Amino acid sequence: MGIFFINILATIISGCIIAMFTQWLRNRVEKQSAIA
């Protein structure tokens, strides 16, 4: 049960990190295209 819970927790955390990174990357690309 503990390993299963840690697996779910890791999936949620990595999902949040990927979502944040994607949003940051999108904002950067938008700013670059706006400048150019």
PDB file with one MODEL, atoms N, CA, C and O in Angstrom:
MODEL        1
ATOM      1  N   MET A   1       0.842  -1.201   0.000  1.00  0.00           N
ATOM      2  CA  MET A   1       0.000   0.000   0.000  1.00  0.00           C
ATOM      3  C   MET A   1       0.875   1.248   0.000  1.00  0.00           C
ATOM      4  O   MET A   1       0.569   2.223  -0.687  1.00  0.00           O
ATOM      5  N   GLY A   2       1.966   1.220   0.772  1.00  0.00           N
ATOM      6  CA  GLY A   2       2.835   2.394   0.853  1.00  0.00           C
ATOM      7  C   GLY A   2       3.479   2.712  -0.489  1.00  0.00           C
ATOM      8  O   GLY A   2       3.529   3.869  -0.909  1.00  0.00           O
ATOM      9  N   ILE A   3       3.976   1.666  -1.162  1.00  0.00           N
ATOM     10  CA  ILE A   3       4.627   1.866  -2.464  1.00  0.00           C
ATOM     11  C   ILE A   3       3.608   2.388  -3.469  1.00  0.00           C
ATOM     12  O   ILE A   3       3.919   3.257  -4.283  1.00  0.00           O
ATOM     13  N   PHE A   4       2.387   1.855  -3.408  1.00  0.00           N
ATOM     14  CA  PHE A   4       1.325   2.289  -4.325  1.00  0.00           C
ATOM     15  C   PHE A   4       1.022   3.764  -4.111  1.00  0.00           C
ATOM     16  O   PHE A   4       0.867   4.519  -5.071  1.00  0.00           O
ATOM     17  N   PHE A   5       0.938   4.174  -2.836  1.00  0.00           N
ATOM     18  CA  PHE A   5       0.651   5.577  -2.505  1.00  0.00           C
ATOM     19  C   PHE A   5       1.774   6.487  -2.991  1.00  0.00           C
ATOM     20  O   PHE A   5       1.518   7.565  -3.528  1.00  0.00           O
ATOM     21  N   ILE A   6       3.013   6.052  -2.804  1.00  0.00           N
ATOM     22  CA  ILE A   6       4.174   6.845  -3.247  1.00  0.00           C
ATOM     23  C   ILE A   6       4.160   6.968  -4.773  1.00  0.00           C
ATOM     24  O   ILE A   6       4.502   8.017  -5.319  1.00  0.00           O
ATOM     25  N   ASN A   7       3.763   5.893  -5.455  1.00  0.00           N
ATOM     26  CA  ASN A   7       3.676   5.921  -6.922  1.00  0.00           C
ATOM     27  C   ASN A   7       2.674   6.968  -7.376  1.00  0.00           C
ATOM     28  O   ASN A   7       2.959   7.748  -8.285  1.00  0.00           O
ATOM     29  N   ILE A   8       1.491   6.991  -6.745  1.00  0.00           N
ATOM     30  CA  ILE A   8       0.458   7.976  -7.098  1.00  0.00           C
ATOM     31  C   ILE A   8       0.976   9.381  -6.816  1.00  0.00           C
ATOM     32  O   ILE A   8       0.806  10.283  -7.636  1.00  0.00           O
ATOM     33  N   LEU A   9       1.606   9.567  -5.660  1.00  0.00           N
ATOM     34  CA  LEU A   9       2.128  10.877  -5.263  1.00  0.00           C
ATOM     35  C   LEU A   9       3.168  11.355  -6.280  1.00  0.00           C
ATOM     36  O   LEU A   9       3.147  12.514  -6.693  1.00  0.00           O
ATOM     37  N   ALA A  10       4.069  10.467  -6.680  1.00  0.00           N
ATOM     38  CA  ALA A  10       5.112  10.827  -7.645  1.00  0.00           C
ATOM     39  C   ALA A  10       4.495  11.195  -8.990  1.00  0.00           C
ATOM     40  O   ALA A  10       4.958  12.118  -9.660  1.00  0.00           O
ATOM     41  N   THR A  11       3.449  10.471  -9.382  1.00  0.00           N
ATOM     42  CA  THR A  11       2.783  10.761 -10.658  1.00  0.00           C
ATOM     43  C   THR A  11       2.144  12.137 -10.622  1.00  0.00           C
ATOM     44  O   THR A  11       2.250  12.903 -11.580  1.00  0.00           O
ATOM     45  N   ILE A  12       1.474  12.455  -9.503  1.00  0.00           N
ATOM     46  CA  ILE A  12       0.814  13.762  -9.366  1.00  0.00           C
ATOM     47  C   ILE A  12       1.858  14.877  -9.385  1.00  0.00           C
ATOM     48  O   ILE A  12       1.682  15.882 -10.072  1.00  0.00           O
ATOM     49  N   ILE A  13       2.947  14.701  -8.630  1.00  0.00           N
ATOM     50  CA  ILE A  13       3.982  15.738  -8.540  1.00  0.00           C
ATOM     51  C   ILE A  13       4.631  15.957  -9.905  1.00  0.00           C
ATOM     52  O   ILE A  13       4.808  17.097 -10.335  1.00  0.00           O
ATOM     53  N   SER A  14       4.986  14.865 -10.587  1.00  0.00           N
ATOM     54  CA  SER A  14       5.619  15.003 -11.903  1.00  0.00           C
ATOM     55  C   SER A  14       4.645  15.628 -12.889  1.00  0.00           C
ATOM     56  O   SER A  14       5.055  16.398 -13.758  1.00  0.00           O
ATOM     57  N   GLY A  15       3.361  15.310 -12.768  1.00  0.00           N
ATOM     58  CA  GLY A  15       2.354  15.910 -13.641  1.00  0.00           C
ATOM     59  C   GLY A  15       2.272  17.408 -13.433  1.00  0.00           C
ATOM     60  O   GLY A  15       2.169  18.170 -14.395  1.00  0.00           O
ATOM     61  N   CYS A  16       2.319  17.840 -12.159  1.00  0.00           N
ATOM     62  CA  CYS A  16       2.277  19.278 -11.853  1.00  0.00           C
ATOM     63  C   CYS A  16       3.518  19.966 -12.412  1.00  0.00           C
ATOM     64  O   CYS A  16       3.424  21.051 -12.986  1.00  0.00           O
ATOM     65  N   ILE A  17       4.677  19.336 -12.245  1.00  0.00           N
ATOM     66  CA  ILE A  17       5.934  19.924 -12.729  1.00  0.00           C
ATOM     67  C   ILE A  17       5.893  20.059 -14.250  1.00  0.00           C
ATOM     68  O   ILE A  17       6.290  21.087 -14.799  1.00  0.00           O
ATOM     69  N   ILE A  18       5.409  19.017 -14.926  1.00  0.00           N
ATOM     70  CA  ILE A  18       5.333  19.058 -16.395  1.00  0.00           C
ATOM     71  C   ILE A  18       4.368  20.145 -16.835  1.00  0.00           C
ATOM     72  O   ILE A  18       4.644  20.866 -17.793  1.00  0.00           O
ATOM     73  N   ALA A  19       3.226  20.274 -16.141  1.00  0.00           N
ATOM     74  CA  ALA A  19       2.235  21.296 -16.500  1.00  0.00           C
ATOM     75  C   ALA A  19       2.820  22.692 -16.309  1.00  0.00           C
ATOM     76  O   ALA A  19       2.645  23.565 -17.160  1.00  0.00           O
ATOM     77  N   MET A  20       3.519  22.904 -15.185  1.00  0.00           N
ATOM     78  CA  MET A  20       4.133  24.207 -14.914  1.00  0.00           C
ATOM     79  C   MET A  20       5.202  24.513 -15.963  1.00  0.00           C
ATOM     80  O   MET A  20       5.281  25.634 -16.467  1.00  0.00           O
ATOM     81  N   PHE A  21       6.026  23.508 -16.291  1.00  0.00           N
ATOM     82  CA  PHE A  21       7.095  23.697 -17.273  1.00  0.00           C
ATOM     83  C   PHE A  21       6.512  24.023 -18.646  1.00  0.00           C
ATOM     84  O   PHE A  21       7.029  24.884 -19.358  1.00  0.00           O
ATOM     85  N   THR A  22       5.427  23.325 -19.015  1.00  0.00           N
ATOM     86  CA  THR A  22       4.787  23.567 -20.318  1.00  0.00           C
ATOM     87  C   THR A  22       4.247  24.983 -20.380  1.00  0.00           C
ATOM     88  O   THR A  22       4.384  25.662 -21.398  1.00  0.00           O
ATOM     89  N   GLN A  23       3.622  25.438 -19.271  1.00  0.00           N
ATOM     90  CA  GLN A  23       3.055  26.780 -19.248  1.00  0.00           C
ATOM     91  C   GLN A  23       4.166  27.827 -19.326  1.00  0.00           C
ATOM     92  O   GLN A  23       4.032  28.829 -20.029  1.00  0.00           O
ATOM     93  N   TRP A  24       5.274  27.590 -18.596  1.00  0.00           N
ATOM     94  CA  TRP A  24       6.403  28.519 -18.611  1.00  0.00           C
ATOM     95  C   TRP A  24       7.003  28.593 -20.011  1.00  0.00           C
ATOM     96  O   TRP A  24       7.338  29.672 -20.501  1.00  0.00           O
ATOM     97  N   LEU A  25       7.135  27.416 -20.652  1.00  0.00           N
ATOM     98  CA  LEU A  25       7.700  27.359 -21.998  1.00  0.00           C
ATOM     99  C   LEU A  25       6.800  28.111 -22.972  1.00  0.00           C
ATOM    100  O   LEU A  25       7.289  28.845 -23.830  1.00  0.00           O
ATOM    101  N   ARG A  26       5.482  27.930 -22.840  1.00  0.00           N
ATOM    102  CA  ARG A  26       4.526  28.595 -23.731  1.00  0.00           C
ATOM    103  C   ARG A  26       4.610  30.102 -23.555  1.00  0.00           C
ATOM    104  O   ARG A  26       4.584  30.846 -24.535  1.00  0.00           O
ATOM    105  N   ASN A  27       4.711  30.560 -22.300  1.00  0.00           N
ATOM    106  CA  ASN A  27       4.818  31.999 -22.032  1.00  0.00           C
ATOM    107  C   ASN A  27       6.092  32.562 -22.656  1.00  0.00           C
ATOM    108  O   ASN A  27       6.081  33.652 -23.227  1.00  0.00           O
ATOM    109  N   ARG A  28       7.193  31.813 -22.544  1.00  0.00           N
ATOM    110  CA  ARG A  28       8.470  32.253 -23.115  1.00  0.00           C
ATOM    111  C   ARG A  28       8.358  32.367 -24.629  1.00  0.00           C
ATOM    112  O   ARG A  28       8.816  33.350 -25.211  1.00  0.00           O
ATOM    113  N   VAL A  29       7.759  31.380 -25.265  1.00  0.00           N
ATOM    114  CA  VAL A  29       7.630  31.381 -26.728  1.00  0.00           C
ATOM    115  C   VAL A  29       6.751  32.545 -27.162  1.00  0.00           C
ATOM    116  O   VAL A  29       7.053  33.212 -28.152  1.00  0.00           O
ATOM    117  N   GLU A  30       5.666  32.797 -26.432  1.00  0.00           N
ATOM    118  CA  GLU A  30       4.772  33.904 -26.781  1.00  0.00           C
ATOM    119  C   GLU A  30       5.501  35.237 -26.672  1.00  0.00           C
ATOM    120  O   GLU A  30       5.349  36.099 -27.538  1.00  0.00           O
ATOM    121  N   LYS A  31       6.290  35.413 -25.617  1.00  0.00           N
ATOM    122  CA  LYS A  31       7.028  36.664 -25.427  1.00  0.00           C
ATOM    123  C   LYS A  31       8.067  36.839 -26.533  1.00  0.00           C
ATOM    124  O   LYS A  31       8.237  37.943 -27.051  1.00  0.00           O
ATOM    125  N   GLN A  32       8.760  35.763 -26.899  1.00  0.00           N
ATOM    126  CA  GLN A  32       9.774  35.838 -27.957  1.00  0.00           C
ATOM    127  C   GLN A  32       9.122  36.200 -29.287  1.00  0.00           C
ATOM    128  O   GLN A  32       9.645  37.037 -30.023  1.00  0.00           O
ATOM    129  N   SER A  33       7.996  35.583 -29.601  1.00  0.00           N
ATOM    130  CA  SER A  33       7.326  35.862 -30.877  1.00  0.00           C
ATOM    131  C   SER A  33       6.756  37.277 -30.872  1.00  0.00           C
ATOM    132  O   SER A  33       6.681  37.919 -31.920  1.00  0.00           O
ATOM    133  N   ALA A  34       6.351  37.768 -29.696  1.00  0.00           N
ATOM    134  CA  ALA A  34       5.815  39.129 -29.599  1.00  0.00           C
ATOM    135  C   ALA A  34       6.941  40.139 -29.836  1.00  0.00           C
ATOM    136  O   ALA A  34       6.737  41.160 -30.494  1.00  0.00           O
ATOM    137  N   ILE A  35       8.134  39.848 -29.296  1.00  0.00           N
ATOM    138  CA  ILE A  35       9.281  40.741 -29.481  1.00  0.00           C
ATOM    139  C   ILE A  35       9.720  40.705 -30.946  1.00  0.00           C
ATOM    140  O   ILE A  35      10.009  41.744 -31.539  1.00  0.00           O
ATOM    141  N   ALA A  36       9.768  39.499 -31.526  1.00  0.00           N
ATOM    142  CA  ALA A  36      10.212  39.338 -32.922  1.00  0.00           C
ATOM    143  C   ALA A  36       9.047  39.613 -33.868  1.00  0.00           C
ATOM    144  O   ALA A  36       9.208  39.532 -35.085  1.00  0.00           O
TER     145      ALA A  36
ENDMDL
END
